Each structure stands twice: as C-alpha cells, then as structure tokens.
Amino acid sequence: MLTLFTQAQQRPDSIAILDAQGAHTYESLLQKSSQIAHQLLAGRSDLEQERIAFMVSPGLNYVATIWGIWKAGGIAVPLCLSYPLPSLAYVIEDTQAAALVVEPSFCELLQDYAQEKGIPLHLVEDLQVGPVTGLLPEIDLNRGALILYTSGTTSLPKGVLTTHANLEAQISTLIEAWNWTFSDHTLCLLPLHHVHGLVNVVSCALWAGATLQFLHPFQADTVFSIFLEGKVNVFMAVPTIYFKLIAEFDSYSETRKAALTNCMNSFRLMVSGSAALPLSVMEKWKQVSGHTLLERYGMTEIGMAISNPYKGERRAGYIGTPLPGVQVRLVDELDQEVAPGLPGEIQIQGPGVFAKYWGKAEATAKAFTESGWFKTGDIAVIEANYYRILGRDSIDIIKSGGYKISALEIEEVLRNHELVKDCAIVGIPNEEWGELVAAVLVLEGELNLTELKDWLKERLPTYKSPKVYQILADLPRNAMGKVVKNELKSIFSSTT
C-alpha cells in the first residue's frame, strides 16, 4: 500500500476532508476511493498505468478519484476546471487517456467529445457504488503516478510524468521541513492541476492525517469567516490571493480587523508560492496577520526544492536554502558552477525530480545535463547562504550591454514608487545593446519619465552602468492589460 494512505488506515474516524457537502472521515475516503478503483478496473486485475483523465471540483470526490486511480494502478491526469474544450482535448489526446471521470457539471462540456473519440466517460458518483472487497494491485513505487502540465510559456504545454517514488519524496520532504502533523487543519483554495495545491496542500495534509478543508470558488470574505472559526492553523496561497485578502481586510471595521489579526496570529504556518512575492505584499501581510510568509521554490518537474526555514530567519525576497535530500547548484551557460556571489542557472538533483516529459524524449533529454542535473531555466544568486531568484532565463533575465539584468528586481523597486500601481519589465531586441530594458507602467497619476529614471537609478546600485536605465520606455496606458511577459515583448516589438 502507498504510504500516502497510511494515516487514513490508522485514523479512520478522524475528519479527513471538509467540503461543501460536509465533513468526511478517512474511512469514508478509503471506501469511496476503493469503490472507484474497483469500478475503473471493471474486472481486470490492474490498469497497468493507463492514463485516466478527470475533471472534478475540489472536495471529497476529487481526492477519492485520484486515490481510486492510483489504487487501480492508473496514472492520474487532473484537468483544469477552467480550460475550454480545445485545451482539455490537447491534454486528453496527448496522454492518450483511456477514460474520463467527470462530475455532472462538466458532463455537457465533454460528453460529445468523448463519444466522438470513443473514450469512456464516467460520472464520478456512478463510480462510488458496489463492494470494496477483492484484491487491488500492488503498486510499485517506480510506476507512473501523475501527469501534470507545464504552463507552456515557450511552446505547447508538456506533460510532466512523476512516479509514486517521486511523489513520496516530494511529500515526505515537506512533512519534515514544515512540521506537518495530524493536528493540523488547512484550507485549500488552490487549483489542483498544479503541484502547489495537489502536493503541498492536499497530499501533505492527508499524508500527515490532518484535516483538509476546501473552499471553491475563492471568496475573500469567506476565507476570513473560516479563519474566525478558529480551526485553521496552516495556510498556503499565491501572492495574488494574499493581495486580494489584504484588500478585503482593509475594507473591514477596526473591530473585525482586530479579531482577524488575533486569530491569524495563532496560525503555525503561512506559505506563499507559485510566483514571486512582492515585498510590499509581504510587509502588509505581516501587519495584517503577524506572520512573515514562508517563501519557497519549486516546479512541476521537481516539486519543492528550496525553502525558507520553518524555524529560523525568513528573508524577504529570498527563497531560502535546499530542502532535505535535494541537491542544488548554480551554473553558467557552459554548465560550469559559478563562483560565489555570481548569478547562475538553478540545477536540481534528488529523488523528487520527475521521470520524463510524456511522449517527448527529445525534450526530456534537453532538460537534463549529461550528469543527470535537471535544468530549471531559472536564474538565481546565493547571498549569505540564501538563494535569491533573479528570474526566468527566457523571460525575466535581460541581457543588455554585457549585463544580466533581473526584470523582477527592477519591478520590485518600481512598485515602491508612490505613483506606480503596477508594472512589468521586459527586454526588447536592440542592435547596439542586445536588449533594451523596457517598462510598462500602470500609474495612479501623471509621472515624468525622466524623473522616474533618475529615481530608479538611485535605488539600483547593483548595476554599474547608468546607461542601462537611460533606455526605459513606456506605452500608452490602453496597451496594458492582463498579459504575460511574452505578450508584452510582442507589443514592444511592434511599437519600437
């Protein structure tokens, strides 16, 4: 039996999951997941790593489905709940999924497609029937367990295959590093087709025998109401959620603010991840909750690799030090380790590193060095033993005038200007400099660009060449929207 299920057997009467339908014990979770496993097997002894894609909302049914797939010997493929049909079809066809499991609300979206492609489609409720007697297959830890998809910033999304051994390494590392125990109670707001929600929150909580509460969809006021019930003591979210919670908090009366601050101050752990945490958000959240958010670093391909300490100094702007069992190095373009204090690409080795990109042998080979290090593509520097992310090599690192310039660093400084509400820094091609540093600004008033450049140069002493900051550009405000940096580069290229 997989170690993930151990606490469920040892604590059958404890509350495993709270969702919109109520409270569910570990015994109920075990029973429903076993029913799903037997129904998926349909008389066979083993799914033998067939891919089973599923589209189920966060809650008991989601966990029972993924556990049921694993118990039956399948590879789980969680589908994003907000994807349109073409994106879902890409994942289903790329993994060659043998079956689909959906809840009724998603049946209309997928049933015609499934019928056209000849893929069996099961309603999750229909699988939770029948006896749970009979043998289920023994699952070797080297088997495939899960396929999650990368964001696809430079190409079509790639399916990341992790084995049960990879997952156990990722989960057990965080259990140790972040002191998970059966007495914890966590609230999950995160999407479950990514590592952050599925591994860091859901799997860690259930591995520890803790209580896992789901809220879907996210509502800031409801989050705070749940906090005030006094049960939650572990909370993990992305910077955007913390930003929205701060805005909600600021709208409350002083009495409600005081009650919330007092309540959150008793939490044992609050974590931020999946994106860089602006210092302004970190500082404001500390005022709101009394907590210095724990920042960490991970990827779909590796789980979590680097983390600020559970006990000890949590440095703002830093991702911390390598987690137990994880090897980390920084290298230059020739895969040679860089001297202390110099930036380099993060490369990772360890038992949590994924097995391969599904169906993409060439991409898998390119992702590893000859000696087996996984190439993350993220650039960092070590300062006083703590790692600090400078950005993604393909997006956030601007190579201008012989300098490697971190877009994230400039953005962080710009956000401190009283008239800059938000910003994005990108590099645009230039024959003389290689790339120019360009800024897209969301302003709260009129701003003199020359004055802003001078203000910025005074606050970025790391780079010695002042010419770097004489080439900042701006765009008309109507060009700014909800866009990613790759799209911004296209906008800049068409306007220069």
MARKOL-583668 format. One record per residue (C-alpha): x, y negated, z negated; residue number from 0. Coordinates in steps of 0.05 Angstrom, whole numbers. Layout:
x,y,z,rose
X,Y,Z,NUM
...
REM end
This chain:
x,y,z,rose
0,0,0,0
24,-70,16,1
49,-109,-44,2
1,-165,-27,3
-56,-121,-50,4
-24,-101,-117,5
-56,-154,-161,6
-124,-140,-130,7
-119,-69,-156,8
-92,-89,-224,9
-142,-146,-236,10
-207,-121,-204,11
-253,-162,-248,12
-216,-227,-241,13
-242,-282,-195,14
-202,-280,-131,15
-240,-329,-87,16
-289,-386,-96,17
-323,-410,-33,18
-389,-440,-10,19
-424,-373,-25,20
-399,-369,-97,21
-348,-330,-137,22
-318,-264,-113,23
-276,-215,-152,24
-213,-180,-129,25
-254,-115,-130,26
-303,-146,-81,27
-247,-169,-37,28
-216,-100,-36,29
-283,-67,-20,30
-301,-115,37,31
-232,-112,68,32
-233,-36,66,33
-302,-35,98,34
-276,-80,154,35
-215,-35,163,36
-257,28,170,37
-305,-6,219,38
-247,-30,262,39
-216,39,262,40
-282,69,285,41
-258,140,270,42
-186,130,291,43
-130,140,241,44
-91,77,257,45
-98,14,300,46
-24,22,315,47
-10,-52,318,48
-68,-71,364,49
-79,-145,362,50
-145,-166,330,51
-163,-240,340,52
-212,-271,292,53
-249,-336,284,54
-276,-341,214,55
-283,-401,168,56
-241,-406,104,57
-270,-364,48,58
-281,-292,27,59
-297,-269,97,60
-233,-298,125,61
-189,-263,73,62
-229,-198,78,63
-220,-199,154,64
-145,-209,154,65
-135,-158,98,66
-180,-109,135,67
-139,-117,199,68
-75,-103,160,69
-105,-43,124,70
-126,-13,190,71
-55,-21,219,72
-71,-80,265,73
-36,-146,279,74
-78,-205,257,75
-87,-265,305,76
-123,-322,270,77
-157,-370,318,78
-161,-445,306,79
-232,-464,289,80
-229,-530,327,81
-199,-504,392,82
-240,-508,456,83
-252,-444,495,84
-193,-452,543,85
-144,-457,485,86
-176,-397,450,87
-173,-357,514,88
-99,-372,521,89
-85,-341,453,90
-132,-282,463,91
-102,-265,531,92
-30,-279,511,93
-35,-230,453,94
-77,-181,494,95
-125,-177,436,96
-163,-111,432,97
-223,-140,395,98
-252,-205,369,99
-282,-215,300,100
-325,-278,291,101
-375,-308,245,102
-444,-325,274,103
-429,-399,283,104
-374,-382,334,105
-410,-327,370,106
-442,-372,422,107
-374,-401,440,108
-341,-333,452,109
-393,-282,469,110
-399,-296,544,111
-323,-299,550,112
-315,-233,511,113
-367,-199,554,114
-334,-224,618,115
-265,-199,595,116
-291,-133,567,117
-267,-149,496,118
-309,-120,439,119
-338,-176,396,120
-357,-161,324,121
-395,-205,275,122
-356,-205,210,123
-419,-190,169,124
-433,-128,212,125
-364,-100,194,126
-377,-104,119,127
-420,-42,117,128
-410,32,105,129
-369,72,56,130
-297,57,38,131
-278,129,28,132
-228,163,73,133
-155,151,87,134
-127,87,114,135
-60,87,149,136
6,78,112,137
35,12,135,138
110,9,147,139
138,-59,129,140
173,-65,195,141
108,-64,232,142
80,-128,263,143
31,-163,217,144
13,-231,243,145
18,-275,306,146
13,-350,294,147
23,-400,350,148
72,-457,352,149
49,-527,368,150
77,-525,439,151
109,-594,440,152
156,-577,496,153
119,-520,532,154
59,-475,524,155
50,-451,453,156
89,-388,435,157
62,-331,393,158
107,-320,332,159
106,-247,310,160
122,-235,237,161
127,-167,206,162
99,-146,139,163
171,-147,113,164
178,-219,138,165
113,-239,103,166
132,-205,38,167
198,-241,38,168
165,-308,51,169
112,-299,-2,170
156,-269,-57,171
208,-324,-48,172
155,-377,-63,173
126,-337,-120,174
194,-341,-153,175
213,-412,-132,176
147,-445,-151,177
129,-402,-212,178
63,-374,-187,179
24,-333,-239,180
-45,-301,-246,181
-67,-360,-289,182
-62,-409,-231,183
-122,-439,-196,184
-110,-472,-129,185
-155,-510,-80,186
-144,-495,-6,187
-162,-550,45,188
-113,-529,98,189
-125,-495,166,190
-110,-421,163,191
-78,-411,231,192
-13,-442,204,193
39,-419,153,194
24,-475,104,195
-47,-454,89,196
-43,-379,103,197
23,-363,69,198
39,-419,20,199
-31,-425,-9,200
-75,-365,7,201
-24,-308,6,202
16,-335,-53,203
-46,-345,-95,204
-72,-275,-81,205
-4,-242,-89,206
0,-274,-158,207
-71,-253,-178,208
-92,-326,-183,209
-159,-358,-165,210
-164,-387,-95,211
-217,-439,-83,212
-236,-461,-13,213
-265,-528,10,214
-285,-531,83,215
-290,-581,114,216
-246,-631,77,217
-282,-685,39,218
-240,-731,-5,219
-295,-746,-56,220
-310,-671,-64,221
-236,-657,-75,222
-235,-705,-134,223
-300,-677,-161,224
-269,-607,-161,225
-207,-634,-195,226
-250,-664,-251,227
-279,-595,-265,228
-212,-581,-298,229
-195,-514,-267,230
-147,-531,-210,231
-74,-535,-230,232
-37,-523,-164,233
-50,-566,-102,234
-17,-567,-34,235
-33,-613,24,236
-5,-651,83,237
14,-725,80,238
-49,-745,117,239
-93,-713,63,240
-55,-749,8,241
-63,-815,47,242
-139,-803,52,243
-143,-784,-22,244
-107,-847,-42,245
-156,-889,-1,246
-214,-853,-34,247
-183,-863,-103,248
-175,-938,-91,249
-250,-944,-79,250
-268,-918,-148,251
-284,-954,-212,252
-229,-962,-263,253
-264,-911,-308,254
-265,-858,-254,255
-193,-873,-235,256
-170,-864,-307,257
-207,-798,-313,258
-177,-772,-248,259
-106,-793,-266,260
-112,-760,-334,261
-139,-696,-301,262
-86,-692,-246,263
-30,-706,-295,264
-44,-638,-325,265
-32,-601,-259,266
31,-559,-260,267
49,-568,-186,268
33,-612,-127,269
66,-600,-59,270
69,-638,7,271
90,-607,73,272
80,-596,147,273
102,-668,163,274
150,-720,135,275
121,-753,73,276
125,-829,77,277
158,-857,15,278
101,-906,6,279
52,-848,1,280
97,-810,-47,281
104,-870,-93,282
30,-887,-91,283
10,-815,-105,284
56,-815,-166,285
19,-875,-192,286
-48,-841,-178,287
-32,-772,-206,288
31,-776,-248,289
65,-726,-201,290
126,-731,-158,291
105,-689,-99,292
149,-629,-84,293
172,-633,-12,294
196,-571,24,295
216,-549,94,296
192,-492,136,297
168,-470,204,298
121,-419,235,299
182,-378,252,300
214,-376,183,301
162,-391,130,302
193,-436,78,303
269,-443,77,304
287,-505,37,305
252,-537,-22,306
259,-589,-76,307
262,-555,-144,308
202,-535,-185,309
243,-556,-246,310
295,-609,-234,311
303,-672,-193,312
256,-681,-134,313
289,-732,-89,314
245,-777,-47,315
260,-769,26,316
296,-702,17,317
272,-631,29,318
317,-601,-25,319
362,-540,-25,320
358,-470,5,321
307,-423,-27,322
330,-357,-57,323
351,-307,-4,324
354,-359,52,325
419,-378,86,326
423,-447,117,327
478,-482,158,328
484,-546,199,329
518,-541,267,330
537,-586,325,331
520,-576,399,332
574,-522,403,333
544,-483,345,334
603,-502,301,335
588,-520,229,336
593,-595,218,337
636,-629,166,338
602,-650,101,339
561,-713,109,340
552,-707,184,341
485,-691,217,342
474,-623,250,343
420,-575,272,344
390,-532,217,345
400,-458,230,346
370,-404,186,347
382,-331,168,348
343,-289,120,349
290,-234,112,350
233,-283,125,351
255,-301,196,352
205,-277,248,353
214,-216,292,354
203,-247,362,355
162,-291,406,356
105,-248,430,357
117,-226,502,358
174,-276,512,359
240,-240,509,360
279,-297,541,361
251,-350,493,362
267,-304,435,363
339,-295,458,364
348,-370,467,365
322,-382,396,366
379,-344,363,367
454,-351,364,368
497,-291,382,369
510,-281,308,370
435,-280,292,371
422,-350,266,372
354,-379,284,373
360,-447,316,374
306,-492,287,375
318,-553,332,376
313,-598,270,377
370,-645,253,378
390,-657,180,379
446,-681,137,380
469,-658,68,381
476,-714,16,382
496,-696,-56,383
476,-623,-41,384
405,-641,-19,385
383,-635,54,386
351,-695,87,387
314,-687,153,388
333,-737,207,389
283,-710,258,390
268,-661,313,391
326,-658,363,392
279,-660,423,393
233,-716,396,394
259,-753,335,395
334,-758,349,396
351,-816,395,397
419,-815,427,398
438,-887,441,399
506,-919,451,400
541,-857,424,401
499,-856,361,402
449,-803,338,403
393,-845,310,404
336,-817,269,405
268,-843,291,406
240,-821,224,407
289,-865,185,408
271,-927,225,409
196,-912,218,410
203,-905,143,411
236,-973,137,412
188,-1007,185,413
128,-984,144,414
155,-1025,86,415
144,-1090,124,416
82,-1125,99,417
53,-1135,168,418
67,-1065,196,419
8,-1019,182,420
37,-960,221,421
90,-948,273,422
124,-897,318,423
195,-898,343,424
214,-864,409,425
274,-862,454,426
266,-882,527,427
316,-868,582,428
367,-923,598,429
427,-920,645,430
472,-963,601,431
454,-937,531,432
430,-867,547,433
366,-882,508,434
336,-946,482,435
302,-949,414,436
230,-970,424,437
177,-984,372,438
102,-980,376,439
72,-1022,321,440
3,-1026,290,441
1,-1095,259,442
-42,-1128,206,443
-26,-1198,232,444
17,-1236,281,445
91,-1218,278,446
152,-1249,310,447
190,-1192,342,448
258,-1226,337,449
248,-1237,263,450
227,-1164,255,451
291,-1141,289,452
333,-1183,242,453
294,-1157,183,454
304,-1086,206,455
379,-1093,218,456
389,-1117,146,457
356,-1054,120,458
391,-1002,162,459
465,-1007,144,460
477,-934,163,461
488,-951,236,462
546,-996,250,463
527,-1022,319,464
478,-1081,313,465
464,-1075,387,466
422,-1014,373,467
370,-1060,341,468
371,-1113,396,469
333,-1066,442,470
269,-1055,404,471
208,-1060,449,472
134,-1067,434,473
70,-1051,471,474
2,-1084,476,475
-39,-1060,417,476
-91,-1028,462,477
-37,-978,485,478
-33,-950,414,479
-78,-892,398,480
-77,-824,366,481
-18,-799,406,482
44,-758,394,483
114,-780,409,484
120,-742,474,485
59,-780,499,486
89,-846,475,487
151,-832,515,488
108,-826,577,489
74,-891,562,490
140,-926,552,491
170,-897,616,492
112,-926,656,493
118,-995,626,494
193,-1008,629,495
REM end
